[in-house]
Amino acid sequence: MTSSPRLPNRTKWSYGIGEMSVVAPVSVAAFFLLFFFTEVVGLSPGQAGTILLLGRFWDAINDPLIGILSDKTPNFPRWGRRYPWLIGAAIPLGLVCALQWWVPPLSSTSLFAYYGVISILAFALYTAIQIPFTALAAELTQGYDQRTQLMSFKSAFNILGSIVGLIIAQVIFGFVEQPKDQYGLLGIVLGGLIMGGLAIAILGTQLHYRQLQRQQLQKHQPVAPIVPPIPASSFNRSAKQQLLSLFSNVPFRWLIGIYLCSWVGIQTTAAVLPYFVTGWMKLPEQHFIQMALTVQLASIFAIPLWSKLAQLTSKQRIYLLGAPLAILGLLGLFAVQPGQIALMYGSGGLLGLGLSTFYLVPFAMLPDVIDLDAVNHPTGPRREGLFTSVMVFLQKTGLAIALFLVTALLEHSGWVTANAGAEVITQPDSALFVIRCLMGPLPALTILGGMLCAWLYPLTRQQHNQIVSKL
């Protein structure tokens, strides 16, 4: 097996900072956006859910399209295929992030239309960043453990991005009184973070990228596939046919199941957390941020442990060890009663310890799956962008399913929004029970599905070593 250049610390830290800068706004949106629409803007849960679904419908076209275009982007001598996308979309995404949290002086119908357009723009620009950025990880690394190293940084900074976003929100909420002003300033700060963090990522990873690409060009030679390949002509087919061809990759099918089940479960929990803390636990809003920080800090604390265990065992095994911890944490939150604050925070910490494997494992497996595809198609282009587009679409689909589930069940449970006119709002028992179910048993069931997919995932360390030797 040929050796690859050592993965420099500068590359890992720069890539992690880029991840953090994009994740912070996304995480804040996952925790606050639905609450912002219903409690600050004054939209109904149904209107808020519809706005978020509009972006998902566009993503069904946008994600695979950008994945294919990213793969077909000319390989510029200095910038490759992925960096031009990051450079072109960073500033527009920062601006749209600021506009997403602004409340313009419009009527209810106009506000619905405004946020619908912003939602579509935000999802499209996020895709234009996230797909090339995630695909870049496969072009920055080689080897089973080297991928785990980079994905450990990605996962740690992904969680750190959530923490940074929550801290920024807490600081702004503590110094600014009016809710509209709070969220408006939050959007501006997060937009600036996107632009600055991506600049660091581009400048900090480019040197290693160029070194690795030069080595691969010198050593590349066609090899025989280790499993029956898809005909090379599939690369010249339509986008639909190319997408369908990905699903003949058996490990990729199980990876999809792992990621989608994990993401639906955890995003459901994130979306319902502010309602759970304020509605069921009857605590002030600052406990919501502190609870979210507890989960994320536990997650980032566990990342080095899981990364080390993955190098000693396998990526599949650490998921199967971490997921039960997350399930126990969720069931603890379902059981907690108002006044049991210590139990709430303890369950959140347990959830965070398991949650860290959801960040780490799927995107550590993805480059291995892409390598298998490259070996099976030695005459075709590598399809990092297309594979990544499916994963990013699944991430957004998981969030969309979670938010739709939360808004639909809240709407039918009789949840009373803050603009209903009462100073002290008493929620009906039906709404509180729905909140508890969304916080515990329902996401736990989806995570069980992820464990089943991880158990059946077939690509081992030994098989990947054979793949890399042929590459």
C-alpha positions in Angstrom: 0.0 0.0 0.0 1.4 3.4 -0.9 1.8 6.0 1.9 0.0 9.3 1.8 1.2 12.6 3.2 0.7 13.1 6.9 -2.4 15.1 7.7 -1.0 18.4 9.1 -2.5 19.9 12.2 -3.0 23.1 10.3 -5.3 21.3 7.8 -7.3 19.6 10.6 -7.8 22.8 12.6 -8.6 25.0 9.5 -11.1 22.4 8.3 -12.7 22.3 11.7 -13.0 26.0 11.9 -14.8 26.1 8.6 -17.1 23.4 9.9 -17.8 25.4 13.1 -18.6 28.6 11.2 -21.3 26.9 9.1 -22.7 24.7 11.8 -23.2 27.5 14.4 -26.0 29.3 12.3 -27.5 25.9 11.4 -27.5 24.8 15.0 -29.0 28.0 16.2 -31.7 27.6 13.5 -32.4 24.0 14.6 -32.9 25.1 18.2 -34.5 28.6 17.7 -36.0 29.1 14.3 -39.3 27.3 14.9 -39.6 29.1 18.2 -38.7 32.4 16.5 -41.4 32.0 13.9 -44.2 31.1 16.3 -43.2 33.2 19.4 -41.5 36.3 17.9 -42.7 36.7 14.3 -46.2 35.5 15.3 -46.8 32.8 12.7 -48.9 29.8 13.5 -47.1 26.4 13.8 -48.6 25.3 10.5 -47.3 28.4 8.7 -43.9 27.9 10.3 -43.8 24.3 9.2 -44.8 25.2 5.7 -42.0 27.7 5.3 -39.4 25.2 6.4 -40.9 22.6 4.0 -40.6 24.9 1.1 -36.9 24.9 1.4 -36.9 21.1 1.6 -38.8 20.7 -1.6 -36.3 22.9 -3.4 -33.5 20.8 -1.8 -34.9 17.7 -3.6 -33.7 19.4 -6.8 -30.9 21.6 -5.5 -28.8 19.0 -3.6 -28.2 16.4 -6.3 -27.8 19.1 -8.9 -25.1 20.9 -7.0 -23.5 17.5 -6.2 -23.2 16.7 -9.9 -22.1 20.2 -10.9 -19.5 20.1 -8.1 -18.1 16.9 -9.5 -18.1 18.3 -13.0 -16.6 21.6 -12.1 -13.3 22.1 -14.0 -10.3 21.1 -11.9 -8.6 24.5 -11.6 -4.8 24.3 -11.2 -4.8 26.1 -7.9 -8.4 25.7 -6.6 -9.5 22.2 -7.7 -13.2 21.5 -8.0 -14.5 22.4 -4.5 -12.9 25.6 -3.5 -14.6 27.8 -6.2 -17.9 26.9 -4.7 -16.8 27.8 -1.2 -15.4 31.2 -2.4 -18.5 32.1 -4.4 -21.2 31.2 -1.9 -19.7 32.3 1.4 -20.7 36.0 1.3 -24.2 35.5 -0.1 -24.9 32.8 2.7 -23.7 35.3 5.4 -26.1 38.0 4.1 -29.0 35.6 3.8 -28.3 34.4 7.4 -28.7 38.0 8.6 -32.0 38.4 6.7 -33.4 35.2 8.1 -33.5 36.6 11.6 -34.8 40.1 10.7 -38.5 40.8 11.3 -39.5 43.3 8.6 -42.6 45.6 9.1 -45.0 43.5 7.0 -48.4 42.0 7.3 -48.8 38.3 8.4 -49.3 37.2 4.8 -46.3 39.1 3.6 -44.2 37.8 6.4 -45.1 34.3 5.4 -44.0 35.0 1.8 -40.8 36.8 2.9 -39.6 33.9 5.1 -40.6 31.4 2.4 -38.2 33.1 -0.1 -35.5 33.5 2.5 -35.9 29.8 3.4 -35.3 28.7 -0.2 -32.3 31.0 -0.6 -30.8 29.9 2.7 -31.1 26.2 1.9 -29.7 26.6 -1.6 -26.7 28.6 -0.5 -26.1 26.2 2.4 -26.0 23.3 -0.1 -23.6 25.2 -2.3 -21.2 25.4 0.7 -21.9 22.1 2.6 -21.6 19.7 -0.3 -18.3 20.9 -1.7 -16.9 21.4 1.8 -17.8 17.8 2.9 -16.7 16.3 -0.4 -13.4 18.1 0.2 -12.7 15.8 3.2 -12.4 12.8 0.9 -9.8 14.8 -1.2 -7.8 15.8 1.8 -7.3 12.3 3.3 -6.4 8.7 2.5 -6.6 5.7 4.7 -9.1 4.3 7.2 -7.7 5.9 10.3 -6.7 9.2 8.6 -10.4 9.7 7.7 -11.3 9.1 11.3 -8.8 11.7 12.4 -10.2 14.4 10.1 -13.8 13.4 10.9 -13.0 13.6 14.6 -12.0 17.3 14.1 -15.0 17.8 11.9 -17.3 16.3 14.5 -15.7 18.1 17.4 -15.9 21.5 15.7 -19.5 20.6 14.5 -20.5 20.2 18.2 -18.3 23.3 19.1 -20.2 25.2 16.4 -23.5 24.4 18.2 -21.9 25.5 21.5 -20.6 28.7 20.0 -23.9 29.5 18.4 -25.7 28.9 21.8 -23.2 31.1 23.7 -23.6 33.9 21.1 -27.3 33.7 21.5 -27.1 33.7 25.3 -24.8 36.7 25.4 -27.0 38.7 22.9 -30.2 37.7 24.8 -28.6 38.9 28.0 -27.7 42.3 26.7 -30.6 43.1 24.3 -34.1 43.4 25.7 -36.5 43.3 22.7 -36.9 39.9 21.1 -36.9 41.3 17.6 -33.7 43.2 18.2 -32.2 40.1 19.9 -32.7 37.9 16.9 -31.8 40.6 14.4 -28.4 41.1 16.0 -28.0 37.3 16.3 -28.4 37.0 12.5 -25.8 39.7 11.8 -23.2 38.1 14.1 -23.8 34.6 12.7 -23.5 35.8 9.1 -20.1 37.4 9.8 -19.0 34.1 11.5 -19.8 32.2 8.3 -17.7 34.5 6.1 -14.7 34.6 8.4 -14.6 30.9 9.2 -14.8 29.8 5.6 -12.0 32.2 4.7 -9.8 30.5 7.4 -10.8 27.0 6.1 -10.0 27.8 2.5 -6.6 29.4 3.2 -5.6 26.7 5.8 -6.4 23.6 3.9 -5.3 24.5 0.3 -1.6 23.7 0.7 -2.2 20.1 1.8 -4.8 19.7 -0.8 -2.4 20.6 -3.6 0.3 18.3 -2.2 -2.0 15.4 -2.1 -3.4 16.0 -5.5 0.1 16.1 -7.0 0.9 12.8 -5.4 -2.3 11.1 -6.6 -1.6 12.3 -10.2 1.9 10.8 -10.1 0.8 7.4 -8.7 -2.6 6.9 -10.2 -3.1 3.9 -12.5 -6.2 1.9 -13.5 -7.0 -1.1 -11.3 -9.5 -4.0 -11.6 -12.6 -3.6 -9.5 -12.9 -5.8 -6.4 -16.7 -6.2 -6.8 -18.8 -6.2 -10.0 -18.9 -2.5 -11.0 -21.7 -0.4 -12.5 -21.0 0.2 -16.2 -18.8 3.3 -16.8 -21.4 4.6 -19.2 -23.5 5.4 -16.1 -21.4 8.5 -15.6 -22.7 9.9 -18.9 -26.3 9.4 -18.0 -28.9 11.8 -16.6 -28.7 13.1 -13.1 -31.6 10.7 -12.1 -29.7 7.7 -13.5 -26.5 8.8 -11.7 -28.4 9.1 -8.5 -29.9 5.7 -8.9 -26.5 4.2 -9.6 -25.3 5.2 -6.2 -27.7 2.8 -4.5 -26.1 -0.3 -6.0 -23.3 0.5 -3.5 -24.5 -1.7 -0.6 -22.5 0.0 2.2 -23.9 3.3 1.1 -27.4 2.1 1.5 -26.8 1.1 5.1 -24.9 4.3 5.7 -28.0 6.3 4.6 -30.1 4.4 7.1 -27.6 5.1 9.9 -27.5 8.8 9.2 -31.1 9.4 8.5 -32.4 7.6 11.6 -29.8 9.3 13.8 -30.5 12.8 12.4 -34.3 12.5 12.5 -34.1 11.5 16.2 -31.7 14.2 17.3 -33.3 17.0 15.3 -36.7 16.2 16.8 -35.2 16.6 20.2 -33.5 19.8 19.3 -36.6 21.4 17.8 -38.8 20.5 20.8 -36.3 21.3 23.6 -37.4 25.0 24.1 -41.0 23.9 24.4 -40.0 21.1 26.8 -38.0 23.3 29.1 -40.5 26.2 29.2 -43.8 24.2 28.8 -43.3 21.0 30.6 -40.5 21.8 33.1 -41.9 25.4 33.6 -38.4 26.9 33.7 -37.2 30.3 32.4 -35.8 30.4 28.9 -32.2 30.6 30.0 -32.5 27.0 31.2 -33.1 26.0 27.6 -29.8 27.4 26.4 -28.0 25.8 29.5 -29.6 22.5 28.8 -28.5 22.6 25.1 -25.0 23.5 26.2 -25.0 20.6 28.6 -25.8 18.2 25.8 -23.2 19.7 23.4 -20.4 19.9 26.0 -20.9 16.3 26.9 -20.7 15.4 23.2 -17.5 17.3 22.5 -15.9 15.8 25.7 -16.7 12.3 24.4 -15.3 12.8 20.8 -11.6 12.1 21.6 -12.7 8.9 23.4 -14.8 7.7 20.6 -12.1 8.6 18.0 -9.5 6.5 20.0 -11.9 3.6 20.3 -12.6 3.7 16.6 -8.9 3.3 15.8 -8.8 0.3 18.2 -12.0 -1.3 17.0 -14.1 0.1 14.2 -16.4 3.0 13.3 -19.4 0.7 13.3 -18.7 -0.6 16.8 -18.5 2.8 18.4 -21.9 3.8 17.0 -23.3 0.6 18.5 -21.8 1.6 21.9 -22.9 5.3 21.7 -26.4 5.0 20.5 -27.7 3.1 23.6 -26.4 6.0 25.8 -28.4 8.5 23.7 -31.5 6.3 24.1 -31.1 6.1 27.8 -30.8 9.9 28.0 -33.9 10.4 25.9 -35.9 8.0 28.1 -34.7 9.9 31.2 -36.0 13.1 29.7 -39.4 11.5 29.1 -39.5 10.4 32.7 -38.4 13.6 34.3 -41.0 15.7 36.2 -41.2 19.4 36.8 -38.9 20.4 39.6 -36.4 17.5 38.9 -33.8 19.9 37.4 -30.8 17.8 38.3 -32.3 14.7 36.6 -33.0 16.8 33.5 -29.4 18.0 33.2 -28.1 14.5 34.0 -30.2 12.9 31.3 -29.0 15.7 28.9 -25.4 14.9 29.6 -26.0 11.1 29.0 -27.7 12.0 25.7 -24.7 14.1 24.7 -22.2 11.3 25.3 -24.0 9.1 22.8 -24.9 11.9 20.5 -21.2 12.5 19.7 -21.1 9.2 17.7 -23.9 10.5 15.4 -21.7 13.4 14.4 -18.5 11.3 14.0 -19.4 7.9 12.5 -21.5 8.6 9.3 -19.1 11.2 7.8 -16.1 9.1 8.8 -17.7 6.2 6.9 -18.6 8.3 3.8 -15.1 8.6 2.3 -14.6 4.8 2.6 -17.8 4.3 0.7 -16.6 6.8 -2.0 -13.3 4.9 -2.3 -15.2 1.7 -3.0 -17.1 3.5 -5.7 -13.9 4.8 -7.2 -12.4 1.3 -7.3 -15.5 -0.1 -8.9 -15.4 2.7 -11.6 -11.7 3.1 -12.4 -12.3 4.9 -15.7 -14.9 7.3 -14.4 -14.5 10.5 -12.3 -14.7 10.3 -8.5 -18.1 11.2 -7.3 -17.5 12.8 -3.9 -19.9 15.6 -4.7 -22.8 13.4 -5.7 -22.4 11.1 -2.7 -22.1 14.1 -0.4 -25.1 15.7 -1.9 -27.2 12.7 -0.9 -25.9 12.8 2.6 -26.5 16.6 2.9 -30.0 16.1 1.5 -30.6 13.4 4.1 -29.4 15.8 6.8 -31.9 18.4 5.7 -34.6 15.8 5.1 -34.1 14.6 8.7 -34.4 18.2 10.0 -37.5 18.7 7.8 -39.2 15.5 9.0 -38.4 16.5 12.6 -39.7 20.0 12.3 -42.8 18.9 10.3 -43.5 16.3 13.0 -43.1 18.8 15.8 -45.3 21.5 14.1 -48.0 19.0 13.1 -48.3 17.4 16.5 -48.2 20.8 18.3 -50.9 22.1 16.0 -53.2 19.1 16.7 -52.3 19.0 20.4 -53.7 22.4 21.2 -50.4 24.2 21.9 -51.1 27.9 22.7 -48.7 30.3 21.1 -47.3 33.3 22.9 -49.3 35.8 20.8 -52.6 34.3 21.9 -53.2 37.4 24.2 -52.7 35.9 27.6 -49.9 37.1 29.9 -49.6 33.7 31.6 -50.2 30.8 29.2 -51.4 27.4 30.5 -50.8 24.6 28.1 -53.3 21.8 27.8 -52.3 18.3 29.1 -52.5 16.9 25.6 -49.9 19.4 24.3 -47.6 18.6 27.3 -47.8 14.9 26.7 -47.0 15.3 23.0 -43.9 17.4 24.0 -42.7 14.6 26.3 -43.2 12.0 23.6 -41.3 14.1 21.1 -38.5 14.5 23.7 -38.1 10.8 24.5 -39.8 7.7 23.0 -40.2 8.9 19.4 -36.6 9.9 18.7 -35.4 6.8 20.7 -37.3 4.6 18.2 -35.6 6.2 15.2 -32.2 5.8 16.8 -32.9 2.1 17.3 -33.4 2.0 13.5 -29.9 3.5 13.1 -28.4 0.8 15.3 -29.9 -1.9 13.1 -28.4 -0.3 10.0 -25.0 0.0 11.7 -25.2 -3.7 12.7 -25.7 -4.6 9.0 -23.1 -2.2 7.6 -20.7 -4.5 5.7 -17.6 -2.4 5.0 -14.8 -3.5 7.5 -11.4 -2.0 8.1 -9.8 -5.0 6.4 -11.9 -4.5 3.3 -11.2 -0.8 3.2 -7.4 -1.5 3.4 -7.8 -3.7 0.2 -9.6 -0.8 -1.5 -6.9 1.7 -0.6 -4.2 -0.6 -1.9 -5.9 -0.7 -5.3 -6.3 3.1 -5.3 
